[in-house]
Amino acid sequence: MMNDLMCTGTNFTTFVTDTIFPLTAVATIVTLILIALSYMGSKALSNPKLSLWAKTELIQIGISLFTIVVILAAVKLFCTIDVTSIGDSLGFTGTRPPNANIFEAAGLFLNNAAVYTHNAIIVSRYQLEAYTVLSYYNAFYCDFSIGRVGLGCWFGYGGDNAQPYGGYGSSIAALNAAYNGLLITYFTIISYIFVLLFVYKGFAFFFLPVGMFIRSLPYMRNLGAVLIAIAMSFLIVYPAVLSVFYLMNEKLFEEPSGIGSGEFKEGENSLDRSDAQYFAMSTWGEDPIKCAYLGTSNEYSCSDHDLGDVPYALAFAAYAYVAGGFFPTVALLATIASVSYIARLYGDEVDLSRLVQMV
């Protein structure tokens, strides 16, 4: 599980007590030493500004320590909240793992989004390959055809070359656009999963003692405030927003319906039939190909086979973009916005537009 470090009790407690607490203690002690030296220097030099700075930073240490305690308490609380029970009580339907906490729900949502988008990629690629094959199919139409026999091919090759399905080039263009968009969406989701893993493996916790120490250095309060705000936002806001979206799994990751099928199924009449092979160049028309590749034709009975169509693939791609690309991006944007507002509480103004551009 992706939350194996966050919520498994012993491992998480050991990580906090053996790593985060010692680092926080070291940062606190070093900062107190700097403050004490500054205060003694202010008395020796009779510099009231330096004395005021030392007193102010002493208060900032208390604020930073309180923030770290609040973040750790929130993480422990998130490990106990049952998102599945909350969804059931709010009337959300669907099959969800029992007793999924907030961190598990956030990870499951991104995993489902990645799988859903990958399935959409498979459908688009499959349709793209099939229509590419059809668009390159060549046929030779004999002159003076009588029924299914072309007299122009009896004693030579009198007729015209044609690409009966060259018009599917427009479908290929649409499928190419959908396929390329899905690839970008898929790689975006993978990057979001990496961010979540970065948080779940505990690296975000290292911003807390570092930010606490940097905030107490002269002219470095802004950077320290940003580090603490990043840790708080990605440890609390990011998984919380994703867990809310997880409640909508049943609807977000629903395959398109009512607009055709996503498969090409072989028709009743294939191209190796004897009547299709006899006088091959003159007898191969659109109907055998339609029946073999598209499952429908006017002359042959192919009603038992579905039509593999472009609308299904395009709809699936649109669904995947909204469910797998748009909603996770909203969660990340909400997290970035919270970084700006939290950092402002700690005495720093963050340029949100520039921060979004960096991300």
URBELZI-V309531 format. One record per run of one state. SS is the DSSP state (H for helix, E for strand, L for the rest). FROM is the first residue (numbers start at 1). TO is the last residue. If there is no record, write none. Layout:
SS,FROM,TO + SS,FROM,TO
This chain:
L,1,9 + H,10,45 + L,46,47 + H,48,80 + L,81,82 + H,83,89 + L,90,101 + H,102,135 + L,136,138 + E,139,142 + L,143,144 + E,145,146 + L,147,148 + E,149,150 + H,151,153 + L,154,158 + E,159,162 + L,163,165 + H,166,200 + L,201,202 + H,203,215 + L,216,220 + H,221,246 + L,247,248 + H,249,252 + L,253,260 + E,261,261 + L,262,273 + H,274,277 + L,278,279 + H,280,283 + L,284,285 + H,286,294 + L,295,307 + E,308,308 + L,309,309 + H,310,345 + L,346,351 + H,352,358 + L,359,359
